[in-house]
Amino acid sequence: MSTSSPMDTSTAPAAPRAGGHVPPARRGRLRRRLRRLSRKDIIVLSIMVGIPTLIQLVLVWIPTLLSVGLSLVNWNGLSLSDIRPAGLDNYLYVFKEYPPFWPAVGHNVLWLVFLALIATPIGLMLAILLDQEIRGGRIYQSVFFLPVMLSLALVAIIWQLFYSRDNGLLNNVLGTAGSPQAVDWFGDSSINIWAALIAATWRHAGYVMILYLAGLKGVDPTLREAAAIDGANASQTFFRVVFPAMRPVNIVIVVITIIESLRAFDIVYVINRGTNGLELISALVIQNLVGEGQVIGVGSALAVVLLVVSLVPITFYLTRTFGKDTES
């Protein structure tokens, strides 16, 4: 049986004493390590930490705080001397007297439900099909993922060409283009929200497909083999074994779907600036902050409302993700 010598204990790092006190010898070693950083290293580290922090402050935190402050005042956006304190009047106006607000809330909820119940399952179905190693799978992935690479504004322009009343592809297929029977898909307030949702689905489904496809590739094959040995068919294997194993991906997709429904803006703004049946909270923010009839306080109040609602899924996601990492 081997025994440790005094030399072994002397070379081991000194353990901290009770109460978190660091022995002087160890403090000296730490100081010597810190002194190894040259002036150049300190400058590089400062730049690496300082620039991202500065960008975060300038682009995120300072505008956020300014929006909160502006939501408590009345201001026409022209002269600082015209700023008048308003307290919570802007919020009361938004919730009680601003006509487009509650229709916009309803449209955002509809956007969320449609993406969750239609677009996300379509993306999941595409991922399952492409996971079967079919011929030309890479080509199909590229085709379905292409809309994700396009900006939402460009997506809206593409679908405007598709839905155009006089020259659109859809009305030409229906044989009504240029006639009184042609459907004004984006002009009719009773159907334009559904037309916009289909355009949003075209992009969202491709995004969900890629995420689920990555999740399916990461599932342990032995889980499927074990389910097959137990006599489970393909649908039972997926819903009882594979889908629960993709729980982290499912959480990410739920959060992404909620955020996408809240920040939806580009498509409806390109169509008709978020009016005539396409009111969304994000579009109302821009309508009040930009233009001749700008109302800075009301627009900022709407932005703060949107921020608070958006923070709920983001906080939930971060809590679930980093909470598990801390526990493990």
SERO-4910 file (N, C-alpha, C, O; in steps of 0.05 Angstrom, whole numbers):
BEGIN
 pado doro    nc1    nc2    nc3   cac1   cac2   cac3    cc1    cc2    cc3    oc1    oc2    oc3
  Met    A     17    -24      0      0      0      0     18     25      0     36     27     16
  Ser    A     12     43    -18     29     67    -21     20     88     -1     -3     90      6
  Thr    A     39    103      9     34    125     28     43    151     15     62    151      0
  Ser    A     30    173     23     38    199     12     60    211     29     60    207     53
  Ser    A     78    224     16    100    237     30     94    265     36     75    276     25
  Pro    A    109    278     53    105    306     59    107    324     34     95    345     33
  Met    A    123    315     14    126    330    -10    100    332    -25     94    352    -38
  Asp    A     84    310    -24     58    309    -38     39    330    -27     26    344    -42
  Thr    A     38    332     -1     20    351     12     29    379      8     13    398      7
  Ser    A     55    383      6     65    411      3     59    422    -25     57    446    -29
  Thr    A     58    403    -45     53    413    -72     24    416    -78     17    429    -98
  Ala    A      5    406    -62    -23    409    -67    -32    437    -62    -20    450    -44
  Pro    A    -52    447    -76    -61    475    -71    -73    478    -44    -88    460    -35
  Ala    A    -67    500    -31    -78    505     -4   -107    509     -5   -117    525    -21
  Ala    A   -122    495     12   -151    498     13   -158    524     28   -144    531     47
  Pro    A   -180    537     20   -188    561     35   -195    554     63   -207    533     69
  Arg    A   -188    572     81   -195    567    109   -224    573    115   -238    584     98
  Ala    A   -233    566    138   -260    570    146   -267    600    144   -251    618    150
  Gly    A   -292    605    135   -301    633    132   -292    645    106   -295    669    102
  Gly    A   -281    629     87   -274    639     60   -247    654     60   -241    668     41
  His    A   -231    653     82   -206    668     83   -185    654     66   -181    630     68
  Val    A   -172    669     48   -151    658     31   -124    662     44   -117    684     52
  Pro    A   -108    640     46    -82    642     59    -64    662     44    -67    666     20
  Pro    A    -46    676     58    -28    696     46    -12    685     23     -8    698      3
  Ala    A     -2    659     26     14    647      5     -2    645    -21      8    650    -43
  Arg    A    -27    637    -19    -44    634    -42    -50    661    -54    -51    664    -79
  Arg    A    -55    681    -37    -60    708    -47    -36    718    -64    -40    731    -84
  Gly    A    -13    711    -55     11    720    -69     13    707    -97     20    720   -116
  Arg    A      5    681    -99      6    667   -125    -14    680   -144     -9    683   -167
  Leu    A    -39    686   -133    -59    698   -150    -50    726   -161    -55    732   -184
  Arg    A    -37    741   -143    -27    767   -152     -6    764   -174     -5    780   -193
  Arg    A     11    744   -171     32    740   -191     20    733   -218     29    741   -239
  Arg    A     -2    717   -217    -16    710   -242    -28    734   -255    -27    737   -279
  Leu    A    -40    751   -239    -52    775   -250    -32    794   -262    -37    807   -282
  Arg    A     -8    794   -249     13    812   -260     23    802   -287     37    817   -301
  Arg    A     17    777   -294     27    767   -319     12    780   -343     23    780   -365
  Leu    A    -11    792   -338    -26    806   -359    -11    831   -367     -6    849   -350
  Ser    A     -3    832   -392     11    856   -401     -9    879   -406    -33    875   -405
  Arg    A      2    902   -412    -15    925   -418    -32    919   -443    -55    927   -445
  Lys    A    -20    905   -462    -34    898   -487    -57    880   -481    -79    883   -492
  Asp    A    -53    860   -463    -75    841   -455    -98    856   -442   -121    851   -448
  Ile    A    -91    875   -425   -112    890   -411   -128    907   -431   -152    909   -428
  Ile    A   -114    919   -450   -128    935   -470   -147    918   -487   -169    925   -492
  Val    A   -136    894   -495   -153    876   -512   -177    867   -497   -199    867   -508
  Leu    A   -174    859   -471   -196    850   -455   -216    872   -451   -241    868   -451
  Ser    A   -206    896   -446   -224    919   -442   -241    925   -467   -265    931   -466
  Ile    A   -228    922   -491   -243    927   -516   -264    905   -520   -286    910   -528
  Met    A   -256    880   -514   -274    858   -518   -298    860   -500   -320    852   -508
  Val    A   -295    870   -477   -318    873   -458   -332    900   -463   -356    901   -461
  Gly    A   -317    920   -468   -328    947   -469   -345    952   -493   -367    964   -491
  Ile    A   -336    943   -517   -351    949   -542   -379    935   -542   -398    948   -547
  Pro    A   -380    909   -535   -408    897   -534   -425    910   -513   -449    913   -517
  Thr    A   -413    917   -490   -429    931   -470   -439    958   -479   -462    965   -474
  Leu    A   -422    973   -493   -430    999   -503   -452    996   -524   -471   1012   -524
  Ile    A   -449    976   -542   -470    972   -562   -497    964   -549   -518    974   -557
  Gln    A   -495    947   -529   -519    940   -514   -532    964   -501   -557    967   -502
  Leu    A   -516    981   -490   -527   1005   -477   -540   1024   -497   -562   1033   -493
  Val    A   -526   1029   -519   -535   1049   -539   -560   1039   -554   -578   1054   -559
  Leu    A   -560   1013   -561   -581   1003   -578   -605    991   -563   -626    988   -574
  Val    A   -601    983   -538   -622    969   -523   -631    984   -498   -654    993   -496
  Trp    A   -612    987   -479   -621    997   -453   -628   1026   -453   -648   1034   -441
  Ile    A   -611   1043   -466   -617   1072   -466   -644   1077   -480   -660   1092   -470
  Pro    A   -648   1066   -505   -675   1070   -517   -698   1059   -501   -720   1071   -500
  Thr    A   -694   1037   -487   -715   1026   -470   -722   1045   -447   -745   1050   -442
  Leu    A   -702   1055   -434   -707   1074   -412   -719   1100   -422   -737   1111   -409
  Leu    A   -710   1109   -445   -722   1133   -457   -751   1129   -464   -768   1147   -460
  Ser    A   -758   1105   -474   -786   1099   -481   -803   1099   -456   -825   1109   -457
  Val    A   -793   1087   -435   -808   1088   -410   -812   1116   -400   -834   1123   -391
  Gly    A   -791   1133   -402   -794   1161   -393   -813   1176   -411   -829   1192   -401
  Leu    A   -811   1172   -437   -829   1187   -456   -858   1179   -454   -876   1194   -460
  Ser    A   -862   1154   -444   -890   1145   -441   -904   1159   -419   -929   1157   -416
  Leu    A   -890   1174   -402   -901   1188   -379   -904   1218   -384   -909   1233   -366
  Val    A   -900   1227   -410   -902   1255   -416   -919   1259   -441   -925   1240   -455
  Asn    A   -927   1284   -446   -939   1292   -470   -919   1309   -486   -909   1328   -476
  Trp    A   -914   1301   -511   -894   1315   -527   -900   1311   -557   -907   1289   -565
  Asn    A   -897   1333   -572   -902   1331   -600   -877   1324   -616   -878   1321   -641
  Gly    A   -854   1320   -602   -830   1312   -615   -815   1334   -629   -795   1329   -643
  Leu    A   -823   1360   -625   -810   1382   -639   -790   1397   -621   -767   1400   -629
  Ser    A   -799   1405   -598   -782   1422   -581   -782   1410   -552   -803   1402   -542
  Leu    A   -759   1409   -540   -757   1399   -513   -773   1416   -493   -782   1406   -472
  Ser    A   -777   1441   -500   -792   1458   -482   -822   1452   -482   -837   1460   -464
  Asp    A   -831   1436   -501   -859   1428   -503   -866   1404   -487   -889   1396   -485
  Ile    A   -846   1391   -474   -851   1367   -458   -867   1374   -433   -860   1392   -418
  Arg    A   -889   1360   -429   -906   1364   -406   -911   1337   -392   -917   1317   -405
  Pro    A   -908   1336   -366   -912   1311   -352   -941   1302   -354   -960   1318   -354
  Ala    A   -945   1276   -358   -972   1265   -362   -979   1243   -343  -1002   1234   -342
  Gly    A   -959   1233   -327   -965   1211   -309   -973   1186   -325   -959   1178   -344
  Leu    A   -995   1174   -316  -1005   1149   -329  -1027   1155   -350  -1040   1136   -358
  Asp    A  -1030   1180   -357  -1052   1188   -375  -1049   1174   -402  -1069   1165   -414
  Asn    A  -1025   1171   -412  -1021   1157   -438  -1030   1128   -437  -1042   1118   -456
  Tyr    A  -1023   1115   -415  -1031   1087   -412  -1062   1085   -410  -1074   1067   -421
  Leu    A  -1074   1103   -395  -1103   1103   -392  -1116   1108   -419  -1137   1095   -426
  Tyr    A  -1105   1126   -434  -1116   1132   -461  -1114   1107   -479  -1133   1101   -493
  Val    A  -1091   1094   -478  -1087   1070   -495  -1107   1048   -488  -1119   1036   -506
  Phe    A  -1111   1043   -462  -1128   1021   -454  -1158   1027   -456  -1174   1009   -460
  Lys    A  -1165   1053   -453  -1194   1059   -451  -1205   1074   -475  -1228   1071   -482
  Glu    A  -1188   1091   -488  -1199   1109   -509  -1187   1105   -536  -1199   1115   -556
  Tyr    A  -1165   1092   -539  -1151   1090   -565  -1165   1068   -581  -1162   1044   -575
  Pro    A  -1180   1074   -602  -1197   1055   -616  -1181   1031   -628  -1191   1008   -626
  Pro    A  -1158   1034   -640  -1145   1011   -653  -1132    992   -634  -1123    970   -642
  Phe    A  -1129    999   -608  -1112    983   -590  -1123    954   -587  -1109    935   -592
  Trp    A  -1148    952   -578  -1159    925   -573  -1162    908   -598  -1157    884   -596
  Pro    A  -1170    920   -621  -1168    903   -645  -1140    894   -651  -1137    871   -661
  Ala    A  -1120    911   -646  -1092    902   -650  -1085    880   -631  -1071    861   -639
  Val    A  -1094    881   -606  -1088    859   -587  -1101    833   -598  -1089    812   -597
  Gly    A  -1126    836   -607  -1139    812   -618  -1125    800   -642  -1123    776   -645
  His    A  -1114    817   -659  -1099    808   -683  -1073    795   -674  -1065    775   -686
  Asn    A  -1060    806   -654  -1035    793   -644  -1041    765   -632  -1026    747   -636
  Val    A  -1063    763   -618  -1071    737   -607  -1077    718   -630  -1069    694   -629
  Leu    A  -1092    727   -650  -1098    710   -673  -1072    702   -687  -1070    679   -696
  Trp    A  -1053    721   -689  -1027    714   -702  -1013    692   -686  -1002    674   -698
  Leu    A  -1014    693   -660  -1002    673   -643  -1015    646   -646  -1002    626   -650
  Val    A  -1042    646   -646  -1056    621   -648  -1052    608   -676  -1048    584   -678
  Phe    A  -1051    624   -696  -1048    614   -723  -1020    602   -727  -1017    580   -738
  Leu    A  -1000    616   -717   -972    606   -719   -969    580   -703   -955    562   -711
  Ala    A   -981    580   -679   -978    557   -662   -993    532   -672   -983    510   -670
  Leu    A  -1017    536   -683  -1034    513   -691  -1031    505   -720  -1038    483   -728
  Ile    A  -1021    524   -737  -1019    518   -765   -990    518   -775   -981    498   -785
  Ala    A   -976    540   -771   -949    542   -782   -929    523   -768   -914    510   -782
  Thr    A   -930    522   -741   -912    504   -727   -916    475   -734   -896    461   -739
  Pro    A   -941    464   -734   -944    436   -742   -936    431   -771   -926    409   -777
  Ile    A   -939    451   -789   -930    447   -816   -899    444   -816   -888    426   -830
  Gly    A   -885    461   -801   -856    458   -799   -848    432   -787   -828    420   -797
  Leu    A   -862    422   -767   -856    396   -755   -860    374   -775   -844    355   -777
  Met    A   -882    375   -790   -887    354   -810   -866    354   -832   -857    332   -840
  Leu    A   -857    377   -841   -835    378   -861   -810    367   -849   -795    352   -864
  Ala    A   -804    372   -824   -780    361   -811   -781    331   -810   -761    318   -815
  Ile    A   -804    320   -803   -807    291   -802   -803    278   -829   -790    258   -831
  Leu    A   -814    290   -850   -811    279   -877   -782    280   -886   -772    261   -898
  Leu    A   -769    303   -881   -741    306   -890   -722    289   -873   -700    284   -882
  Asp    A   -731    281   -850   -714    264   -833   -713    235   -842   -698    219   -832
  Gln    A   -730    228   -862   -731    201   -872   -710    195   -893   -710    173   -905
  Glu    A   -691    213   -897   -669    210   -916   -680    204   -944   -671    186   -958
  Ile    A   -699    220   -953   -711    217   -979   -691    228  -1000   -674    244   -994
  Arg    A   -695    220  -1025   -677    229  -1046   -682    259  -1051   -705    269  -1052
  Gly    A   -661    274  -1053   -663    303  -1057   -670    318  -1032   -680    341  -1033
  Gly    A   -665    306  -1008   -672    319   -983   -659    346   -979   -671    364   -969
  Arg    A   -634    348   -987   -619    373   -984   -632    395  -1001   -633    418   -992
  Ile    A   -641    388  -1024   -654    408  -1042   -680    417  -1029   -685    441  -1029
  Tyr    A   -696    399  -1019   -721    406  -1006   -716    424   -981   -730    443   -977
  Gln    A   -695    417   -966   -689    434   -943   -682    462   -951   -691    481   -939
  Ser    A   -667    465   -973   -659    492   -982   -684    507   -992   -686    531   -987
  Val    A   -702    493  -1006   -726    506  -1016   -744    516   -994   -754    538   -994
  Phe    A   -748    499   -974   -766    507   -952   -753    527   -933   -767    542   -920
  Phe    A   -726    527   -932   -713    546   -914   -707    573   -927   -701    592   -914
  Leu    A   -710    574   -953   -705    599   -968   -721    623   -958   -709    644   -955
  Pro    A   -747    620   -951   -761    644   -941   -750    655   -915   -752    679   -909
  Val    A   -737    638   -899   -725    647   -873   -702    665   -878   -697    684   -863
  Met    A   -688    661   -901   -665    678   -907   -674    705   -919   -657    724   -920
  Leu    A   -699    708   -926   -709    733   -937   -719    751   -914   -729    741   -894
  Ser    A   -717    777   -917   -728    795   -898   -758    794   -899   -770    787   -920
  Leu    A   -772    801   -877   -801    800   -876   -813    821   -896   -834    817   -907
  Ala    A   -798    843   -899   -808    863   -919   -808    852   -947   -827    856   -962
  Leu    A   -787    837   -954   -786    824   -980   -808    803   -983   -820    799  -1004
  Val    A   -812    788   -961   -833    768   -961   -860    781   -967   -876    771   -982
  Ala    A   -865    804   -954   -890    818   -959   -893    827   -988   -915    825  -1000
  Ile    A   -871    837  -1000   -872    845  -1028   -878    822  -1046   -894    824  -1065
  Ile    A   -866    799  -1041   -870    775  -1057   -900    767  -1056   -912    760  -1076
  Trp    A   -911    768  -1032   -939    759  -1029   -958    781  -1039   -981    775  -1047
  Gln    A   -950    806  -1040   -966    826  -1054   -969    820  -1083   -991    823  -1094
  Leu    A   -947    811  -1096   -949    803  -1124   -967    779  -1127   -981    776  -1147
  Phe    A   -966    761  -1108   -982    737  -1109  -1012    743  -1106  -1029    731  -1119
  Tyr    A  -1018    762  -1087  -1046    769  -1081  -1057    792  -1097  -1081    799  -1093
  Ser    A  -1042    804  -1114  -1051    828  -1128  -1079    823  -1142  -1083    802  -1154
  Arg    A  -1096    843  -1139  -1123    839  -1149  -1124    837  -1180  -1139    821  -1190
  Asp    A  -1109    854  -1193  -1111    855  -1222  -1091    836  -1237  -1097    825  -1257
  Asn    A  -1067    834  -1225  -1046    818  -1239  -1034    796  -1222  -1014    784  -1229
  Gly    A  -1046    790  -1199  -1035    771  -1181  -1038    742  -1191  -1056    736  -1206
  Leu    A  -1020    725  -1183  -1020    697  -1192  -1045    683  -1182  -1057    668  -1197
  Leu    A  -1053    688  -1158  -1077    674  -1147  -1102    680  -1162  -1117    662  -1170
  Asn    A  -1107    706  -1168  -1131    713  -1183  -1129    704  -1212  -1150    699  -1224
  Asn    A  -1105    702  -1223  -1102    692  -1250  -1109    662  -1251  -1121    653  -1269
  Val    A  -1101    648  -1230  -1107    619  -1228  -1137    616  -1225  -1149    597  -1237
  Leu    A  -1150    633  -1210  -1179    632  -1206  -1194    642  -1230  -1219    638  -1232
  Gly    A  -1180    655  -1249  -1193    665  -1272  -1209    691  -1268  -1227    697  -1284
  Thr    A  -1203    705  -1247  -1218    730  -1241  -1201    755  -1242  -1211    777  -1237
  Ala    A  -1176    753  -1250  -1158    776  -1251  -1168    797  -1270  -1175    791  -1293
  Gly    A  -1169    822  -1261  -1178    844  -1278  -1208    846  -1281  -1217    863  -1296
  Ser    A  -1223    829  -1268  -1252    830  -1270  -1265    840  -1244  -1251    840  -1224
  Pro    A  -1290    848  -1245  -1303    857  -1220  -1305    835  -1199  -1308    840  -1175
  Gln    A  -1303    809  -1208  -1305    787  -1189  -1278    782  -1175  -1277    765  -1157
  Ala    A  -1257    796  -1183  -1231    791  -1170  -1231    798  -1141  -1243    818  -1132
  Val    A  -1219    781  -1125  -1218    785  -1096  -1195    803  -1089  -1172    799  -1098
  Asp    A  -1200    824  -1073  -1179    842  -1064  -1169    831  -1038  -1178    839  -1016
  Trp    A  -1149    813  -1040  -1140    797  -1016  -1129    815   -995  -1133    809   -971
  Phe    A  -1115    836  -1002  -1103    854   -982  -1119    878   -977  -1115    892   -957
  Gly    A  -1139    884   -994  -1155    908   -990  -1180    903   -974  -1191    922   -962
  Asp    A  -1190    879   -975  -1215    872   -960  -1208    867   -931  -1194    848   -925
  Ser    A  -1219    883   -913  -1212    881   -885  -1222    855   -872  -1214    849   -850
  Ser    A  -1240    841   -885  -1251    817   -874  -1233    792   -879  -1236    772   -866
  Ile    A  -1215    794   -899  -1199    771   -906  -1169    777   -906  -1152    759   -908
  Asn    A  -1161    803   -905  -1133    809   -908  -1115    799   -886  -1092    793   -890
  Ile    A  -1127    796   -861  -1111    786   -839  -1104    756   -844  -1082    748   -837
  Trp    A  -1122    741   -857  -1116    713   -863  -1096    711   -886  -1079    693   -885
  Ala    A  -1097    729   -905  -1078    729   -926  -1050    735   -915  -1030    723   -923
  Ala    A  -1048    754   -897  -1023    761   -884  -1012    738   -867   -988    733   -866
  Leu    A  -1030    724   -854  -1022    701   -837  -1010    678   -854   -991    665   -846
  Ile    A  -1022    674   -878  -1010    653   -895   -982    661   -905   -965    645   -906
  Ala    A   -979    687   -910   -952    697   -918   -932    693   -895   -909    685   -899
  Ala    A   -941    698   -870   -923    695   -847   -917    665   -842   -895    658   -834
  Thr    A   -937    648   -848   -933    619   -845   -912    608   -864   -897    591   -857
  Trp    A   -911    619   -888   -892    611   -908   -863    613   -897   -846    596   -903
  Arg    A   -858    634   -882   -832    638   -871   -828    623   -845   -807    610   -840
  His    A   -848    624   -827   -845    612   -800   -842    582   -802   -827    570   -787
  Ala    A   -857    569   -820   -855    540   -823   -827    531   -830   -818    510   -820
  Gly    A   -814    545   -847   -786    538   -854   -767    540   -830   -749    524   -827
  Tyr    A   -771    561   -814   -754    564   -790   -759    541   -771   -739    530   -760
  Val    A   -784    534   -766   -790    512   -747   -780    486   -758   -770    469   -743
  Met    A   -781    483   -785   -772    458   -797   -742    453   -791   -734    431   -784
  Ile    A   -726    474   -794   -697    471   -789   -691    464   -760   -675    447   -754
  Leu    A   -705    477   -742   -701    472   -713   -709    444   -706   -694    430   -692
  Tyr    A   -732    435   -716   -741    407   -710   -723    387   -724   -719    365   -713
  Leu    A   -714    393   -747   -696    375   -762   -670    371   -746   -660    348   -745
  Ala    A   -660    392   -735   -636    390   -719   -642    374   -693   -625    358   -684
  Gly    A   -666    378   -682   -673    362   -658   -676    333   -664   -668    316   -648
  Leu    A   -688    326   -687   -691    298   -695   -664    284   -699   -661    261   -692
  Lys    A   -646    299   -711   -619    288   -716   -605    282   -689   -587    265   -688
  Gly    A   -612    297   -668   -598    294   -643   -611    273   -624   -600    268   -603
  Val    A   -633    261   -632   -646    241   -615   -630    215   -617   -622    207   -639
  Asp    A   -625    202   -594   -610    177   -593   -625    156   -609   -648    150   -603
  Pro    A   -612    144   -629   -626    123   -645   -634     98   -629   -653     85   -636
  Thr    A   -621     93   -607   -628     70   -590   -656     73   -578   -669     53   -572
  Leu    A   -665     98   -575   -692    102   -564   -713     91   -584   -732     79   -575
  Arg    A   -709     96   -609   -727     86   -629   -725     56   -631   -746     42   -635
  Glu    A   -701     45   -630   -698     16   -631   -712      3   -608   -724    -18   -611
  Ala    A   -709     14   -584   -722      3   -560   -752      3   -563   -766    -15   -555
  Ala    A   -763     25   -574   -792     27   -578   -801      7   -599   -823     -4   -595
  Ala    A   -786      3   -620   -794    -17   -640   -793    -45   -628   -811    -62   -635
  Ile    A   -774    -51   -611   -773    -77   -598   -797    -82   -580   -808   -104   -578
  Asp    A   -807    -60   -568   -830    -62   -550   -856    -63   -566   -878    -66   -554
  Gly    A   -855    -61   -592   -879    -64   -609   -892    -38   -616   -915    -39   -625
  Ala    A   -880    -15   -611   -892     10   -618   -891     16   -648   -871     10   -660
  Asn    A   -913     27   -659   -912     34   -687   -899     61   -691   -889     73   -671
  Ala    A   -899     71   -715   -884     96   -721   -896    120   -706   -881    136   -695
  Ser    A   -923    123   -706   -935    146   -692   -931    144   -662   -926    164   -649
  Gln    A   -933    120   -651   -929    117   -622   -900    123   -614   -895    135   -594
  Thr    A   -882    114   -631   -853    119   -626   -848    149   -626   -833    159   -609
  Phe    A   -860    163   -645   -854    192   -647   -866    207   -624   -852    222   -610
  Phe    A   -892    203   -619   -906    220   -598   -899    212   -570   -902    228   -552
  Arg    A   -891    187   -565   -886    178   -538   -856    176   -531   -849    176   -508
  Val    A   -839    176   -552   -810    173   -547   -795    196   -558   -780    210   -544
  Val    A   -797    200   -585   -780    220   -598   -788    249   -591   -771    265   -583
  Phe    A   -814    255   -592   -823    283   -586   -816    291   -558   -806    313   -554
  Pro    A   -821    275   -537   -813    283   -510   -783    286   -508   -774    302   -492
  Ala    A   -767    271   -523   -738    273   -522   -728    300   -533   -706    308   -527
  Met    A   -745    313   -549   -738    339   -560   -748    362   -544   -754    383   -554
  Arg    A   -751    358   -518   -763    378   -501   -749    405   -502   -762    426   -503
  Pro    A   -722    406   -502   -708    432   -504   -715    447   -530   -719    471   -530
  Val    A   -717    432   -552   -725    444   -578   -753    454   -577   -759    476   -587
  Asn    A   -771    439   -564   -799    447   -562   -801    473   -547   -817    491   -554
  Ile    A   -786    477   -525   -787    501   -509   -778    525   -526   -790    546   -525
  Val    A   -756    521   -541   -746    543   -558   -766    551   -579   -770    574   -584
  Ile    A   -780    531   -591   -799    537   -612   -823    551   -601   -834    569   -613
  Val    A   -832    543   -577   -855    557   -564   -848    586   -559   -864    604   -565
  Val    A   -824    592   -549   -816    619   -543   -813    635   -569   -822    658   -571
  Ile    A   -801    623   -590   -798    636   -616   -825    643   -628   -829    665   -639
  Thr    A   -844    624   -626   -871    629   -637   -884    652   -623   -897    669   -636
  Ile    A   -882    654   -597   -894    676   -582   -882    702   -590   -896    722   -594
  Ile    A   -855    703   -591   -841    728   -598   -848    736   -627   -852    760   -632
  Glu    A   -849    717   -645   -855    724   -673   -883    736   -675   -888    754   -691
  Ser    A   -902    726   -659   -929    736   -661   -931    765   -649   -947    781   -657
  Leu    A   -913    770   -630   -914    797   -617   -899    818   -634   -908    841   -635
  Arg    A   -878    810   -646   -862    830   -661   -869    831   -691   -856    845   -706
  Ala    A   -891    817   -698   -899    818   -726   -905    847   -734   -920    861   -721
  Phe    A   -892    856   -756   -894    884   -764   -891    887   -794   -907    900   -807
  Asp    A   -869    876   -804   -861    883   -832   -882    876   -852   -888    893   -870
  Ile    A   -894    853   -850   -914    845   -870   -938    863   -871   -945    873   -893
  Val    A   -950    869   -848   -974    885   -848   -967    914   -855   -983    928   -867
  Tyr    A   -943    924   -848   -936    951   -853   -931    955   -883   -937    976   -894
  Val    A   -919    935   -896   -915    937   -925   -942    936   -940   -945    949   -960
  Ile    A   -961    920   -930   -987    917   -943  -1003    943   -942  -1010    953   -963
  Asn    A  -1009    953   -918  -1025    977   -917  -1019    993   -891  -1036   1007   -880
  Arg    A   -993    992   -882   -984   1007   -859  -1000    999   -833  -1004   1016   -816
  Gly    A  -1009    974   -832  -1022    964   -809  -1049    977   -803  -1056    982   -780
  Thr    A  -1065    982   -824  -1092    994   -821  -1112    976   -836  -1105    956   -848
  Asn    A  -1137    984   -834  -1159    970   -849  -1159    940   -844  -1159    924   -864
  Gly    A  -1160    932   -819  -1162    904   -812  -1135    890   -806  -1135    867   -799
  Leu    A  -1113    904   -809  -1087    893   -804  -1073    907   -780  -1048    908   -780
  Glu    A  -1088    917   -761  -1076    931   -739  -1061    911   -721  -1072    890   -714
  Leu    A  -1036    917   -715  -1020    902   -696  -1007    922   -677  -1004    946   -684
  Ile    A  -1000    913   -653   -989    932   -633   -963    945   -643   -959    969   -640
  Ser    A   -946    929   -656   -921    940   -666   -927    961   -688   -912    981   -689
  Ala    A   -947    957   -704   -954    977   -725   -965   1002   -712   -959   1024   -722
  Leu    A   -980   1000   -691   -990   1023   -677   -968   1040   -665   -969   1064   -664
  Val    A   -947   1026   -655   -924   1041   -644   -912   1059   -665   -907   1083   -660
  Ile    A   -907   1048   -689   -895   1064   -710   -914   1087   -719   -905   1109   -725
  Gln    A   -939   1081   -721   -958   1101   -730   -958   1125   -711   -962   1148   -720
  Asn    A   -954   1121   -686   -954   1143   -666   -927   1157   -663   -926   1179   -654
  Leu    A   -906   1143   -671   -879   1155   -667   -869   1168   -692   -851   1184   -691
  Val    A   -879   1160   -716   -869   1170   -741   -892   1184   -756   -914   1174   -757
  Gly    A   -886   1206   -769   -906   1219   -786   -914   1246   -775   -904   1255   -755
  Glu    A   -931   1259   -790   -940   1286   -783   -956   1287   -757   -954   1305   -741
  Gly    A   -973   1267   -754   -991   1267   -730   -979   1251   -707   -994   1237   -693
  Gln    A   -953   1252   -704   -940   1236   -684   -948   1244   -655   -951   1267   -649
  Val    A   -952   1224   -639   -958   1227   -611   -938   1211   -595   -942   1187   -591
  Ile    A   -916   1224   -587   -893   1210   -576   -901   1195   -551   -893   1172   -547
  Gly    A   -917   1207   -533   -925   1194   -508   -941   1169   -512   -936   1149   -499
  Val    A   -961   1170   -530   -978   1147   -535   -961   1125   -549   -964   1101   -542
  Gly    A   -945   1132   -568   -928   1112   -581   -909   1099   -562   -905   1075   -564
  Ser    A   -897   1114   -544   -879   1103   -524   -894   1085   -505   -884   1064   -497
  Ala    A   -918   1092   -497   -935   1076   -480   -941   1049   -493   -940   1028   -480
  Leu    A   -947   1050   -519   -952   1025   -533   -927   1008   -535   -928    983   -533
  Ala    A   -904   1021   -538   -879   1006   -539   -873    993   -513   -863    970   -512
  Val    A   -878   1007   -491   -874    995   -464   -892    971   -459   -884    951   -448
  Val    A   -917    974   -468   -936    952   -465   -926    927   -481   -927    905   -470
  Leu    A   -917    932   -505   -906    910   -521   -881    898   -508   -877    874   -509
  Leu    A   -864    915   -497   -840    905   -483   -847    887   -459   -835    866   -456
  Val    A   -866    896   -443   -874    881   -419   -885    854   -427   -878    833   -415
  Val    A   -902    854   -447   -914    828   -456   -892    810   -468   -893    786   -464
  Ser    A   -873    821   -483   -852    805   -494   -833    794   -473   -822    772   -477
  Leu    A   -830    808   -451   -811    798   -431   -821    773   -417   -805    758   -406
  Val    A   -847    768   -418   -857    744   -404   -846    718   -416   -835    702   -402
  Pro    A   -849    713   -443   -837    688   -454   -807    688   -453   -795    667   -449
  Ile    A   -794    712   -456   -765    712   -455   -755    704   -427   -737    688   -425
  Thr    A   -768    715   -406   -760    709   -379   -765    679   -373   -749    666   -360
  Phe    A   -788    669   -383   -794    641   -379   -773    623   -392   -763    604   -379
  Tyr    A   -765    630   -416   -745    614   -430   -718    615   -416   -705    594   -412
  Leu    A   -709    639   -408   -683    641   -395   -683    627   -368   -663    615   -360
  Thr    A   -706    629   -353   -707    616   -327   -706    586   -330   -691    573   -315
  Arg    A   -720    575   -350   -720    546   -354   -692    536   -363   -683    515   -354
  Thr    A   -680    552   -381   -654    543   -392   -632    545   -371   -618    525   -366
  Phe    A   -627    569   -360   -605    573   -342   -610    561   -315   -592    554   -300
  Gly    A   -636    558   -307   -642    545   -282   -633    516   -282   -623    506   -262
  Lys    A   -638    502   -304   -629    474   -306   -599    472   -306   -588    454   -294
  Asp    A   -586    491   -320   -556    490   -320   -545    493   -292   -525    481   -285
  Thr    A   -558    511   -276   -548    516   -249   -553    491   -231   -535    484   -215
  Glu    A   -576    478   -235   -582    454   -219   -563    431   -225   -554    416   -207
  Ser    A   -556    429   -251   -538    407   -259   -509    413   -251   -491    397   -256
***
